[in-house]
């Protein structure tokens, strides 16, 4: 009986530590045949003091670089996609969240260095869609993740909005 009580107590302690939450994520993805150099221009309130990193979550739990490379596949050494920001606001649209966090985004296509995509709140240069203005440009997917946190597992439901770069949408 004593072992049973201890077992129940341990199950209770470990299950009490587990959290379940939902979040909204905006993601960019490279579906071209070239690496993409991405430069983010976050709103000043999201920048860290050095200006080289920005806060990438609403809870302030981490920061990411303002400049990075999106690879073409797993063998390139660079990730093919990047989570730009996540929040627990489940009602915000992808383009509204992008406008809230970033002033603009610049993407340079590596294979020729002359293809430069610039996204601002008002326009897109070099690309047929604007991630700041066009919600239909974002692909939506609901995903579930179990992530270990300490000795417990947290369950995350993520509303993921992905903006994909594809060569067919380059506007030269």
C-alpha positions as CSV (number, residue, x, y, z in Angstrom):
1,X,0.0,0.0,0.0
2,X,2.9,2.3,0.8
3,X,4.4,1.8,-2.6
4,X,1.1,2.5,-4.3
5,X,0.7,5.8,-2.4
6,X,4.2,6.8,-3.3
7,X,3.5,6.0,-7.0
8,X,0.3,8.0,-7.0
9,X,2.1,10.9,-5.3
10,X,4.9,10.8,-7.9
11,X,2.4,10.7,-10.8
12,X,0.6,13.7,-9.3
13,X,3.8,15.7,-8.9
14,X,5.0,15.1,-12.4
15,X,1.6,15.7,-14.0
16,X,1.2,18.9,-12.1
17,X,4.5,20.2,-13.7
18,X,3.3,19.6,-17.2
19,X,1.7,22.5,-19.0
20,X,-0.5,22.7,-22.0
21,X,-0.7,25.8,-24.0
22,X,-1.6,27.2,-27.5
23,X,0.3,29.7,-29.5
24,X,0.4,31.4,-32.9
25,X,3.7,31.3,-34.9
26,X,4.8,33.0,-38.1
27,X,7.4,31.2,-40.1
28,X,9.3,31.8,-43.4
29,X,10.3,29.0,-45.6
30,X,12.7,28.6,-48.5
31,X,11.3,26.6,-51.4
32,X,13.8,27.9,-54.0
33,X,16.9,26.3,-55.4
34,X,19.2,28.9,-53.8
35,X,20.1,29.9,-50.3
36,X,18.4,33.1,-49.1
37,X,20.1,35.8,-47.0
38,X,17.4,37.2,-44.8
39,X,17.7,40.6,-43.0
40,X,14.9,41.5,-40.6
41,X,14.2,45.1,-39.5
42,X,12.2,44.6,-36.2
43,X,10.2,47.4,-34.6
44,X,12.5,49.2,-32.1
45,X,10.7,47.9,-29.1
46,X,11.6,44.3,-30.0
47,X,15.3,45.1,-30.6
48,X,17.9,44.2,-27.9
49,X,20.4,46.9,-26.9
50,X,23.1,45.9,-29.4
51,X,20.6,46.0,-32.3
52,X,21.8,42.6,-33.7
53,X,19.1,40.5,-32.1
54,X,15.3,40.8,-31.6
55,X,12.9,39.4,-29.1
56,X,11.1,36.5,-31.0
57,X,8.4,35.7,-28.5
58,X,5.6,37.5,-26.7
59,X,6.8,36.2,-23.3
60,X,10.3,37.4,-23.9
61,X,11.8,33.9,-23.5
62,X,14.3,34.2,-26.3
63,X,15.9,36.3,-29.0
64,X,17.0,35.6,-32.5
65,X,19.5,37.2,-35.0
66,X,18.3,40.0,-37.3
67,X,20.3,38.3,-40.2
68,X,20.4,34.7,-41.1
69,X,20.5,32.3,-44.1
70,X,17.7,30.0,-45.2
71,X,19.1,26.9,-46.8
72,X,17.7,24.8,-49.7
73,X,17.6,21.5,-48.0
74,X,18.8,19.6,-44.9
75,X,22.3,19.1,-46.5
76,X,23.0,22.8,-47.0
77,X,23.9,23.3,-43.3
78,X,21.3,26.0,-42.9
79,X,17.7,25.5,-41.9
80,X,15.1,25.6,-44.6
81,X,12.6,27.5,-42.4
82,X,12.7,29.9,-39.5
83,X,10.1,30.8,-36.9
84,X,10.1,34.6,-36.9
85,X,7.9,35.1,-33.9
86,X,5.4,33.4,-31.6
87,X,2.7,34.6,-29.3
88,X,-0.1,33.3,-27.1
89,X,-2.6,35.6,-29.0
90,X,-4.6,33.1,-31.0
91,X,-6.8,35.7,-32.7
92,X,-4.1,37.7,-34.5
93,X,-3.6,37.2,-38.3
94,X,-0.2,36.4,-39.7
95,X,0.1,39.6,-41.6
96,X,-1.0,41.7,-38.5
97,X,1.5,39.9,-36.4
98,X,4.3,40.5,-39.0
99,X,3.4,44.2,-39.1
100,X,3.4,44.4,-35.3
101,X,6.9,43.0,-35.0
102,X,8.7,44.1,-38.1
103,X,9.1,47.3,-40.0
104,X,10.5,45.6,-43.1
105,X,12.2,42.4,-44.3
106,X,14.9,42.1,-47.0
107,X,15.8,38.9,-48.8
108,X,18.8,38.5,-51.1
109,X,18.8,35.4,-53.4
110,X,22.3,33.9,-53.3
111,X,22.6,32.4,-56.8
112,X,22.9,35.8,-58.5
113,X,23.0,38.3,-55.6
114,X,21.0,40.7,-57.9
115,X,17.6,39.4,-56.9
116,X,16.6,41.4,-53.9
117,X,13.2,41.1,-52.4
118,X,12.0,43.9,-50.1
119,X,8.8,43.7,-48.0
120,X,7.4,46.7,-46.2
121,X,4.0,47.4,-44.7
122,X,2.9,49.1,-47.9
123,X,4.6,47.2,-50.7
124,X,6.6,44.2,-51.9
125,X,9.5,44.7,-54.4
126,X,10.8,41.7,-56.4
127,X,8.0,39.4,-55.2
128,X,4.3,39.1,-56.2
129,X,3.0,38.8,-52.7
130,X,3.5,41.0,-49.6
131,X,3.7,39.1,-46.3
132,X,2.7,42.2,-44.4
133,X,-0.5,42.9,-46.4
134,X,-1.8,39.6,-47.8
135,X,-3.2,37.0,-45.4
136,X,-3.8,34.6,-48.3
137,X,0.0,34.5,-48.8
138,X,0.4,32.6,-45.6
139,X,-0.3,28.8,-45.4
140,X,-2.0,27.8,-42.2
141,X,-1.5,24.5,-40.4
142,X,-2.4,23.4,-36.8
143,X,0.4,21.4,-35.3
144,X,0.8,19.7,-31.9
145,X,4.1,19.2,-30.2
146,X,5.2,17.6,-27.0
147,X,8.3,19.3,-25.6
148,X,10.2,18.2,-22.5
149,X,10.6,20.9,-19.9
150,X,12.5,19.8,-16.9
151,X,11.2,16.4,-15.9
152,X,7.8,16.9,-17.5
153,X,6.3,17.1,-21.0
154,X,4.4,20.1,-22.1
155,X,1.9,19.9,-24.9
156,X,1.7,22.7,-27.4
157,X,-1.0,23.4,-29.9
158,X,0.5,25.8,-32.6
159,X,-1.4,27.8,-35.1
160,X,1.4,28.0,-37.7
161,X,1.4,30.4,-40.6
162,X,4.1,29.9,-43.1
163,X,5.2,32.3,-45.9
164,X,7.1,30.4,-48.5
165,X,9.6,31.9,-51.0
166,X,9.2,30.2,-54.4
167,X,11.0,31.3,-57.6
168,X,7.7,31.5,-59.6
169,X,6.7,34.5,-57.5
170,X,9.9,36.5,-58.1
171,X,8.8,39.7,-59.8
172,X,11.7,40.9,-61.9
